[in-house]
Amino acid sequence: MKNMASALIIVYLIISFGFSVVEKISGWKKSKAYYREHFKGTWIENHIPASLLLVILLETISMGLCVLGLYELLQNGGTYWASAGLVFISLTLMVLMAGQRIAQDYSGAMNITVYFVLTVLGLYFLKTF
């Protein structure tokens, strides 16, 4: 398959974002408590439920676009939806990284960078191979 590396990256990100969404929804109270503490003393502290809903929405859209992109990639080698999914994931990761910076969690921001680099690498592979 021509875009095997990109397909593997997309599958990895679908799994990662899928588990993230499920964990946030199934453990809603626990997630709210964790993020309330994480963002204590910042302007986000008073907006945790809305922030969580925004992140869940962004992650779900990202995952949906990537599922659509993976299907298109496997069916006919098309890259439009896979590219859209990876770009949307990049934007979602930037939002998450900004949140970590606001919380002054620099190691958390650094961890998100790994996902960002992997996502950009997936885009590069889609456009190159």
Secondary structure, DSSP 8 states (H G I E B T S, - for coil): -TTHHHHHHHHHHHHHHHHHHHHHHHTHHHHHHHHHHHTTTSGGGGGHHHHHHHHHHHHHHHHHHHHHHHHHHHHH---HHHHHHHHHHHHHHHHHHHHHHHTT-HHHHHHHHHHHHHHHHHHHHHHH-
